[in-house]
Amino acid sequence: MGDEADRAAVQRVLEGEVDAFAEIVGRWQGPLVNLAHRFCHDPGLAEELAQDAFVRAYRALPRWRGESRFSTWLFAVALNVYRSRLRRVRVAEVPLDALRGMADSRFVDREYERRDRAELVRRSVLSLPEKYRDALVLFYFHDLDVAEAARTLGLPEGTVKAQLHRGRAILRRKLAGFLTGGDEEG
Amino acid sequence: MDALDRLLTEAEPLTPTPRFTASVMAAVRAEAATTQPLPFPWQPALAGLAACLPIAAAACWMAIGSAASGGLSGAPPTFPPGFTWAVTSLAACFALVSTILRRADAGALSGLSA
């Protein structure tokens, strides 16, 4: 049903009704901003990246063949925009040594510690090589759906599974002490 | 689901600012206003190419005839008086067509193929 609404809006845009694109923006702004945020962990930059993605999608709309769901195509366009921008703009990555240091420190506020640890682990994904980073970000963004992550990446599911396995293995190895420290009570 | 999965799954959702849609639509409208692709001028281009064909054929015919007569007599080939004009016209036609092709932006070409 959502896809039908998207297709109808796309048709209207292609017929010259530019304002129909606002429907698409309204429907997909949340997911695109959140996906961008997972790549940069900066709310301001995330909106900037998402805006670039929407403009790129608008420009490429005549080339959408309609074979896949509109959202799949939109995420793929956004992913390309985010990747190319992030190659030029270095996002502040978390040095893994800092994470290990945190595992040994004492925090008064346990909830603050838990949220802070989660944020730091998510940021540590950005230190992975690009192919593992993209697979992991999309896998968790799509609620652990390998098939959807594979469609967004334009890769076979088997390839994405292998990249996930490898990426998670690297993270687990690097975050070994950090993941076990303080997680038992949660 | 282990500790790593839990930590990576529980990202707090980020809500776009209220101005976000308006900002995107302003950028989209600007894009729509600036990138109205000019249709590629296929008719003049094809007319130019069609005009090139007889000139090219005439030039080839003269060149082959001249080379053949030169080869039989053993003397170096001599070109008829119109040959230089024909070659120059041909070069000018190709330059014109290639300039038109270069100026046609990618948007116009993709719009034609869509």
Interface residues (C-beta under 8 A of the other chain):
Chain A: V18 D19 F21 A22 V25 G26 Q29 G30 V33 N34 H37 R38 P43 A46 E47 A50 Q51 F54 V55 Y58 R59 P62 R63 R117 A118 V121 R122 V125 L136 Y140 D143 L144 R168 L171 R172 L175 L179 T180 D183
Chain B: A3 L4 D5 L7 L8 T9 E10 A11 P13 L14 T15 P16 T17 F20 T21 S23 V24 M25 A27 V28 R29 E31 A32 T35 S110 G111 A114
